[in-house]
Amino acid sequence: MSKIRMNIQGHVQGVGFRFMTKILAERIGVFGIVRNEADGSVYLEANGADELIEDFIQQIKNSPSPSGKVTNYTLDYDSTIEERKTFKVV
């Protein structure tokens, strides 16, 4: 089981990034939250099986939204992140 947090920068607000992230997470089978940040970035936390999280990360780096573009991101593996059973846009 992996637990991650990401902060994603680029053209990621106003382009359906959070909604498409939720769809991606549900399709892959990972759980967590995604939200817009005041600085224009998107923050997410996710948990799931190691191989599913790795797939999720790769697809997030390539932007789940066709109109979005990820230019930079930070990624942390953190076992203290709350384990969730759904994926929500907050």
C-alpha positions as CSV (number, residue, x, y, z in Angstrom):
1,M,0.0,0.0,0.0
2,S,1.4,3.4,-1.0
3,K,0.2,6.8,0.2
4,I,1.3,9.9,-1.7
5,R,0.8,13.6,-1.8
6,M,1.4,15.7,-4.9
7,N,1.4,19.4,-5.7
8,I,1.0,19.9,-9.4
9,Q,1.8,23.2,-11.2
10,G,1.1,24.3,-14.7
11,H,-2.1,24.9,-16.6
12,V,-4.1,22.9,-14.1
13,Q,-7.0,25.1,-12.9
14,G,-10.1,25.9,-15.0
15,V,-9.4,23.0,-17.4
16,G,-11.2,20.1,-15.7
17,F,-8.0,18.7,-14.1
18,R,-9.6,17.8,-10.8
19,F,-12.7,16.2,-12.4
20,M,-10.5,14.2,-14.8
21,T,-8.2,13.2,-11.9
22,K,-11.3,11.8,-10.0
23,I,-12.3,9.8,-13.1
24,L,-8.8,8.5,-13.5
25,A,-8.5,7.5,-9.9
26,E,-11.8,5.7,-10.0
27,R,-10.8,3.9,-13.2
28,I,-7.4,2.8,-11.8
29,G,-8.8,2.0,-8.3
30,V,-7.0,4.5,-6.1
31,F,-8.6,6.7,-3.4
32,G,-8.0,10.1,-2.0
33,I,-8.7,13.8,-2.5
34,V,-7.9,16.5,-5.0
35,R,-8.3,20.3,-4.6
36,N,-7.3,23.6,-6.1
37,E,-4.8,25.8,-4.2
38,A,-4.8,29.6,-4.0
39,D,-1.4,29.8,-5.8
40,G,-3.0,28.2,-9.0
41,S,-1.6,24.7,-8.3
42,V,-3.6,21.5,-7.6
43,Y,-3.0,19.4,-4.5
44,L,-3.8,15.7,-4.2
45,E,-3.5,12.9,-1.7
46,A,-3.9,9.3,-2.9
47,N,-3.6,5.8,-1.5
48,G,-3.8,2.4,-3.1
49,A,-1.8,-0.7,-4.1
50,D,1.8,0.2,-5.0
51,E,1.5,-0.6,-8.7
52,L,-1.8,1.3,-9.0
53,I,-0.3,4.4,-7.4
54,E,2.7,4.2,-9.7
55,D,0.3,4.1,-12.8
56,F,-1.7,7.0,-11.3
57,I,1.4,9.1,-10.8
58,Q,2.5,8.6,-14.4
59,Q,-0.9,9.6,-15.7
60,I,-1.1,12.7,-13.5
61,K,2.3,13.8,-14.7
62,N,1.0,13.7,-18.2
63,S,-2.2,15.6,-17.2
64,P,-5.5,13.7,-17.0
65,S,-7.2,16.7,-18.7
66,P,-6.6,17.1,-22.4
67,S,-6.7,20.9,-21.9
68,G,-4.3,20.8,-19.0
69,K,-0.5,20.9,-18.9
70,V,1.7,19.9,-16.0
71,T,4.9,21.9,-15.9
72,N,6.2,20.9,-12.5
73,Y,5.2,18.8,-9.5
74,T,6.3,17.6,-6.1
75,L,5.7,14.1,-4.9
76,D,6.0,12.7,-1.4
77,Y,5.4,9.2,-0.2
78,D,3.9,9.6,3.4
79,S,2.6,6.7,5.4
80,T,0.8,9.2,7.8
81,I,-1.7,10.3,5.1
82,E,-5.2,9.3,5.9
83,E,-6.3,6.1,4.2
84,R,-9.5,6.8,2.2
85,K,-12.0,4.5,0.6
86,T,-13.3,7.0,-2.1
87,F,-11.8,9.7,-4.3
88,K,-13.3,13.2,-3.8
89,V,-12.9,16.6,-5.3
90,V,-12.7,19.0,-2.3
